[in-house]
Amino acid sequence: MIYEMRYSYFGRSGWQSEASNDAAKLFDDARLDGRHYFLEKIALRSLADQSDGDFGLIVLSAEALPERHKSRLQQVCGDMLGDRAHVIFRGPDSAGTCFTRYRKATFNRDPWSTQIVLDDDDAVSADFTEKLRAEAMAAKKLRAPGEEYCFLSHARGISAVFRDGQISLRHRLNAATNLGLAVTAPTGSRRQPFGIAHKKILERRPVRVIYSRSPSYIRAVHDSNDSRAQYSDNIVQADEMEKMHRAFPLLRELIADWPIADAETRVEQAA
């Protein structure tokens, strides 16, 4: 299980925000401070909370990242995940190529592996690695003749919308999402989850879509998003919060920083 994360990487990696094409904006101190908050409180925290801790993380950042931010990135990854975290700095290139080269050189113990996309401001549920391992093993056995790989897409998640000092939790259901998108393939294969049109994945790739009853990921929506952010009006209700906290233990600390915005859910938080 290999999580792959871009952190303020100045290179080619699919759809790109305005900041990702402008080094001055990408490496702005205020922007990086904001990204670091979500990295620590959401993305890394979700990995530290995993029920199955047998995984690796590759964090790809830019060689040109200011030294203060390089040191802080390496420190927080090491503090939270120890030697499971591999922080690499590269010059402008394809993100997928950078991940593939490092994966083949470093994570080559097993003949098969599963790569998982995790953005630096998003989260996976505490049981995500555990559930994905079982799904990946099944996908490997059930793949069609001639198919050496299979994508795994988790449809159910939540959007966490950060606005005006508050957080609003919204249900999200998308069969072809980049949130926690994974690919199971031979470790030496060129297959990887970057540089593909994930919205077209159901049409173009062998894929198993997983519809679980509980959410598998958090999609963070905030002012410094690096990708287009859309979310539903389907608000998480008060009687659903216990399930949310089981899936994402990080929510308790996050809600202490960002009080719940939605009236009905606030009732549960006050109880």
C-alpha positions in Angstrom: 0.0 0.0 0.0 1.7 3.2 -1.2 0.0 6.6 -0.7 1.3 9.2 -3.2 0.9 12.9 -2.4 1.9 16.1 -4.1 2.8 19.1 -1.9 3.4 22.4 -3.7 5.1 20.6 -6.5 6.1 22.8 -9.4 5.7 20.4 -12.4 3.1 18.7 -14.6 0.4 16.8 -12.9 -2.9 16.9 -14.7 -5.3 19.8 -14.1 -3.3 22.7 -12.6 -4.4 25.7 -10.6 -3.2 29.2 -11.2 -0.7 28.9 -8.3 0.8 25.7 -9.6 1.9 27.6 -12.8 3.4 30.6 -10.9 6.3 29.8 -8.6 5.9 33.1 -6.7 2.3 32.2 -5.8 3.0 28.5 -5.2 5.8 29.3 -2.7 4.2 32.3 -1.0 4.7 32.0 2.7 1.0 32.7 3.6 -0.2 30.1 1.1 2.3 27.5 2.4 1.4 28.1 6.0 -2.2 27.4 5.1 -1.4 24.3 3.1 0.7 23.0 6.0 -2.3 23.3 8.4 -4.4 21.1 6.2 -1.5 18.7 5.6 -1.0 18.2 9.3 -4.5 18.3 10.6 -6.3 16.4 7.8 -4.1 14.4 5.4 -1.3 13.2 7.7 -3.6 12.9 10.7 -5.8 10.5 8.7 -2.8 8.3 7.8 -1.6 8.3 11.4 -5.1 7.1 12.5 -5.1 4.1 10.2 -6.2 0.8 11.7 -3.8 -0.9 9.3 -0.4 0.8 9.6 1.4 -1.3 7.0 1.8 1.3 4.2 4.2 3.8 2.8 3.8 7.4 1.8 5.7 9.3 -0.9 5.4 13.1 -0.7 6.5 14.8 -3.8 7.5 18.5 -3.5 9.6 21.0 -5.4 13.3 21.4 -5.3 12.6 25.1 -5.3 10.5 25.0 -2.1 12.0 27.4 0.4 14.3 25.7 2.9 12.2 26.6 5.9 9.2 24.9 4.4 11.3 21.9 3.2 12.5 21.4 6.8 9.0 21.8 8.2 7.6 19.3 5.7 10.2 16.7 6.5 9.8 17.2 10.2 6.0 16.9 10.3 6.0 13.8 8.1 8.7 12.1 10.2 7.0 13.1 13.5 3.6 11.7 12.4 4.5 8.7 10.3 8.2 7.9 11.0 10.0 5.9 8.4 6.8 5.2 6.5 7.0 8.7 5.1 9.3 9.4 2.2 9.7 13.1 1.3 11.3 13.7 -2.1 12.1 17.0 -3.8 12.3 17.2 -7.6 12.6 19.7 -10.4 9.9 20.3 -12.9 8.7 17.0 -14.4 5.6 14.9 -14.7 4.4 14.0 -11.1 3.5 10.5 -12.3 7.1 10.0 -13.6 8.6 11.1 -10.3 6.4 8.8 -8.3 7.0 5.9 -10.6 10.8 6.2 -10.5 10.9 6.4 -6.8 8.4 3.6 -6.3 10.3 1.2 -8.5 13.6 2.0 -6.8 12.3 1.9 -3.2 9.0 -0.1 -2.9 10.2 -3.1 -4.8 9.9 -5.8 -2.1 6.6 -7.2 -3.3 5.7 -8.2 -6.9 2.4 -6.4 -6.7 1.5 -3.1 -5.0 -1.4 -0.7 -4.7 -0.9 3.0 -5.3 -3.3 5.5 -3.7 -3.8 9.2 -4.6 -4.1 11.4 -1.5 -4.1 15.2 -1.9 -2.3 17.2 0.8 -5.5 18.7 2.2 -7.8 15.6 2.0 -8.3 12.6 4.2 -9.1 8.9 4.1 -11.1 7.1 6.7 -9.4 5.3 9.6 -10.1 1.9 8.1 -9.3 2.8 4.5 -6.0 0.9 4.2 -7.5 -2.1 5.9 -10.5 -2.2 3.5 -8.5 -1.3 0.5 -6.1 -4.2 1.1 -8.9 -6.7 1.0 -10.4 -5.0 -2.1 -7.0 -5.0 -3.9 -6.5 -8.7 -3.2 -9.9 -9.5 -4.6 -9.3 -7.3 -7.7 -6.0 -9.0 -8.4 -7.7 -12.4 -8.4 -10.8 -11.3 -10.3 -9.1 -9.3 -13.1 -10.1 -10.2 -16.6 -7.8 -12.3 -18.8 -5.1 -10.0 -20.3 -5.6 -7.2 -17.7 -2.6 -6.7 -15.5 -4.1 -3.9 -13.4 -7.3 -2.7 -11.9 -8.4 0.7 -10.6 -10.4 0.9 -7.3 -12.7 3.9 -6.8 -14.4 4.7 -3.5 -17.7 6.4 -4.2 -18.9 7.6 -0.8 -17.2 10.4 1.1 -17.9 13.8 2.6 -16.9 17.4 1.6 -15.7 19.6 4.4 -16.3 23.1 3.5 -14.2 25.7 5.3 -15.8 29.2 5.2 -15.8 32.2 7.6 -14.1 30.3 10.4 -16.6 27.5 10.4 -16.9 24.0 8.8 -19.8 22.5 7.0 -20.0 18.8 6.3 -21.7 17.6 3.1 -22.3 14.1 1.8 -20.5 13.3 -1.5 -21.2 10.4 -3.8 -19.1 10.0 -7.0 -18.3 6.7 -8.7 -15.4 8.3 -10.6 -13.5 10.4 -8.1 -9.9 11.1 -7.6 -10.3 11.0 -3.8 -8.5 7.9 -2.6 -8.3 6.6 -6.2 -6.1 3.5 -6.2 -4.6 1.2 -8.8 -3.4 -2.4 -8.1 -0.7 -3.5 -10.5 2.6 -5.3 -10.7 5.2 -3.2 -8.9 7.4 -2.9 -11.9 4.5 -1.8 -14.1 4.2 1.6 -15.7 0.6 1.9 -14.3 0.0 4.7 -11.9 -2.9 6.9 -10.8 -1.6 10.2 -12.1 -1.9 11.8 -15.5 -5.2 10.1 -16.3 -8.7 11.5 -16.8 -10.3 10.2 -13.6 -13.7 11.5 -14.6 -13.5 9.1 -17.6 -12.1 6.2 -15.7 -15.3 4.1 -15.8 -15.2 4.3 -19.6 -11.5 3.8 -20.2 -10.0 1.6 -17.5 -10.7 -1.7 -15.7 -12.2 -0.5 -12.4 -14.1 -1.7 -9.4 -16.3 0.9 -7.8 -16.8 0.4 -4.0 -20.0 1.7 -2.5 -19.6 1.5 1.3 -22.2 2.6 3.8 -19.8 4.8 5.6 -17.7 7.5 4.0 -14.2 6.6 2.8 -12.7 10.1 2.4 -12.9 13.8 3.2 -12.7 16.3 0.4 -11.6 19.6 1.8 -13.0 22.8 0.2 -11.3 26.0 1.2 -9.8 29.2 -0.2 -6.5 27.8 -1.3 -7.8 24.7 -3.1 -5.5 23.6 -5.9 -8.3 22.0 -7.9 -11.9 22.8 -8.7 -14.1 22.3 -5.7 -17.7 21.4 -6.0 -20.0 20.1 -3.2 -23.6 19.2 -2.6 -26.3 20.7 -0.5 -26.8 17.4 1.3 -25.7 18.3 4.9 -24.5 15.7 7.3 -27.2 15.5 10.0 -26.8 15.4 13.8 -27.6 11.8 14.1 -24.9 10.9 11.5 -22.1 12.6 13.4 -21.2 9.5 15.5 -20.5 7.6 12.3 -18.4 10.5 11.0 -16.3 10.6 14.1 -15.7 6.8 13.9 -14.6 7.1 10.3 -12.5 10.2 10.9 -11.2 10.6 14.5 -9.5 13.8 13.3 -12.8 15.6 13.1 -13.0 16.2 16.9 -9.8 18.3 16.8 -10.7 19.9 13.5 -14.1 21.0 14.8 -12.4 22.6 17.8 -10.6 24.9 15.4 -13.6 25.3 13.0 -17.0 25.1 14.7 -19.8 23.4 12.8 -21.7 25.9 10.6 -24.9 24.0 10.0 -27.7 24.5 12.6 -28.9 20.9 12.9 -25.4 19.4 13.2 -24.5 22.0 15.8 -27.1 20.6 18.1 -25.2 17.3 18.2 -21.9 19.0 18.9 -23.4 20.9 21.8 -24.9 17.8 23.4 
